[in-house]
Amino acid sequence: MRIEIRRAVAGDIDRIVEFNLAMARESEDKGLDAETLRAGVAAVLAEPANGFYLMAEADGRPAGSLMVTTEWSDWRNGRFWWIQSVFVAPEHRRLGIYSRLHDSVRRAGQADGQCCGLRLYVERNNIGAQATYASLGMAPTHYDLFEEEFEVG
């Protein structure tokens, strides 16, 4: 199987939306508003400051994607790259798709000059994903994530 990783383009929006809808259902049993999601994906694709998506293709077919956003760290005088919205299609799992996506992010971050590390968050009960991230050199931190959501617009 030939696996290729590339930056997503505007023509990928439908697939990214499809993947994100499936990821939210699968990982959090959460339904997302497709119109809001589409606008959010379009905003990332249109404005590089918002982040970027990587697409994985297996033998020319979409197999997975992820999004990268950044967070400035004054402590490190650099940017953490946050890996988000990770999804690998069920028929392409356990084939190294995520490992290839992760490696692409790592190499790009190391080449960036301002990236001081990679971060991601994972559901506490998603033991499989945690094992995958650990096998790729990531480690749990001593932080818990807190949030407060607001309506946009």
C-alpha positions as CSV (number, residue, x, y, z in Angstrom):
1,M,0.0,0.0,0.0
2,R,1.3,3.4,-1.0
3,I,0.7,6.1,1.7
4,E,1.1,9.7,0.9
5,I,0.8,12.7,3.3
6,R,0.1,16.1,2.0
7,R,-1.2,19.5,3.1
8,A,-5.0,19.8,2.6
9,V,-6.4,22.1,0.0
10,A,-9.9,23.7,-0.4
11,G,-11.0,20.6,-2.5
12,D,-10.6,18.5,0.6
13,I,-13.2,20.3,2.7
14,D,-16.0,17.7,2.2
15,R,-13.7,14.8,3.3
16,I,-12.4,16.8,6.3
17,V,-15.9,17.6,7.4
18,E,-16.9,14.0,7.0
19,F,-13.9,12.8,9.0
20,N,-14.5,15.3,11.8
21,L,-18.2,14.4,12.1
22,A,-17.2,10.7,12.3
23,M,-14.4,11.5,14.9
24,A,-16.7,13.5,17.2
25,R,-19.4,10.7,17.1
26,E,-16.8,8.0,17.7
27,S,-14.6,9.6,20.3
28,E,-17.1,11.7,22.3
29,D,-20.5,10.5,21.1
30,K,-21.1,14.0,20.1
31,G,-23.0,15.4,17.1
32,L,-21.5,18.5,15.5
33,D,-23.4,21.0,13.5
34,A,-22.2,20.3,9.9
35,E,-22.7,23.9,8.8
36,T,-20.6,25.3,11.6
37,L,-18.0,22.6,11.1
38,R,-17.8,23.4,7.4
39,A,-17.3,27.1,8.1
40,G,-14.6,26.2,10.7
41,V,-12.7,23.9,8.3
42,A,-13.0,26.6,5.6
43,A,-11.5,29.2,7.9
44,V,-8.4,27.1,8.6
45,L,-8.0,26.3,4.9
46,A,-8.4,30.0,4.0
47,E,-6.2,31.5,6.7
48,P,-2.8,29.9,7.5
49,A,-2.6,31.7,10.8
50,N,-5.5,29.5,12.0
51,G,-3.6,26.3,11.4
52,F,-3.4,23.7,8.7
53,Y,-4.7,20.2,7.9
54,L,-2.7,17.2,6.7
55,M,-4.4,14.5,4.6
56,A,-3.3,11.0,4.3
57,E,-4.0,9.0,1.2
58,A,-3.7,5.2,0.8
59,D,-3.3,4.2,-2.8
60,G,-4.8,7.5,-3.8
61,R,-7.9,7.3,-1.6
62,P,-8.5,9.5,1.5
63,A,-7.5,7.6,4.6
64,G,-7.2,10.1,7.4
65,S,-6.5,13.7,8.4
66,L,-5.5,15.9,11.3
67,M,-5.3,19.6,12.0
68,V,-2.4,21.5,13.5
69,T,-2.9,24.8,15.4
70,T,-0.3,26.7,17.4
71,E,0.0,28.2,20.9
72,W,2.7,30.7,21.8
73,S,4.8,29.8,24.9
74,D,6.4,32.7,26.6
75,W,8.3,30.2,28.8
76,R,10.0,28.7,25.7
77,N,9.9,31.7,23.3
78,G,8.4,29.4,20.8
79,R,5.2,27.8,19.5
80,F,3.7,24.5,20.5
81,W,2.0,22.8,17.6
82,W,-1.3,21.2,18.8
83,I,-2.4,18.1,16.9
84,Q,-6.2,18.1,16.8
85,S,-9.1,16.6,14.9
86,V,-7.3,13.3,14.3
87,F,-9.2,10.7,12.3
88,V,-8.2,7.6,10.4
89,A,-11.0,5.9,8.4
90,P,-11.8,2.5,10.0
91,E,-10.8,0.5,6.9
92,H,-7.3,2.1,7.1
93,R,-6.6,1.7,10.7
94,R,-3.6,-0.3,12.0
95,L,-1.8,0.3,8.7
96,G,0.6,3.1,10.0
97,I,-1.5,6.0,8.7
98,Y,-1.5,8.0,11.9
99,S,2.2,7.2,12.4
100,R,2.9,8.7,9.0
101,L,0.7,11.8,9.8
102,H,2.5,12.3,13.1
103,D,5.9,11.9,11.6
104,S,5.0,14.6,9.0
105,V,4.0,17.0,11.8
106,R,7.1,16.2,13.8
107,R,9.4,16.8,10.8
108,A,7.6,20.0,9.8
109,G,7.7,21.3,13.4
110,Q,11.4,20.5,13.8
111,A,12.1,22.4,10.5
112,D,9.9,25.4,11.5
113,G,12.5,27.2,13.7
114,Q,9.9,28.4,16.2
115,C,8.1,25.2,17.1
116,C,9.2,24.1,20.6
117,G,7.2,20.9,20.7
118,L,4.0,19.0,19.9
119,R,0.9,18.7,22.1
120,L,-2.4,17.0,21.8
121,Y,-5.3,16.0,24.1
122,V,-6.9,12.6,24.2
123,E,-10.0,11.3,25.9
124,R,-9.1,9.7,29.3
125,N,-10.7,6.4,28.3
126,N,-9.1,6.2,24.8
127,I,-6.4,3.7,25.9
128,G,-5.7,2.7,22.3
129,A,-4.9,6.3,21.2
130,Q,-2.9,6.9,24.3
131,A,-0.7,3.8,23.5
132,T,-0.2,5.0,19.9
133,Y,0.9,8.5,21.1
134,A,3.2,7.0,23.7
135,S,4.8,4.7,21.0
136,L,5.5,7.8,18.9
137,G,7.5,9.4,21.8
138,M,4.8,11.5,23.4
139,A,4.2,11.4,27.2
140,P,1.3,12.4,29.5
141,T,1.8,15.8,31.2
142,H,0.9,16.7,34.7
143,Y,-1.8,19.1,33.5
144,D,-5.5,18.6,33.3
145,L,-7.5,20.4,30.7
146,F,-10.2,22.9,31.8
147,E,-12.5,24.7,29.5
148,E,-15.4,27.1,29.3
149,E,-17.3,27.4,26.0
150,F,-19.0,30.5,24.5
151,E,-21.3,30.9,21.6
152,V,-19.5,32.3,18.5
153,G,-21.0,35.2,16.6
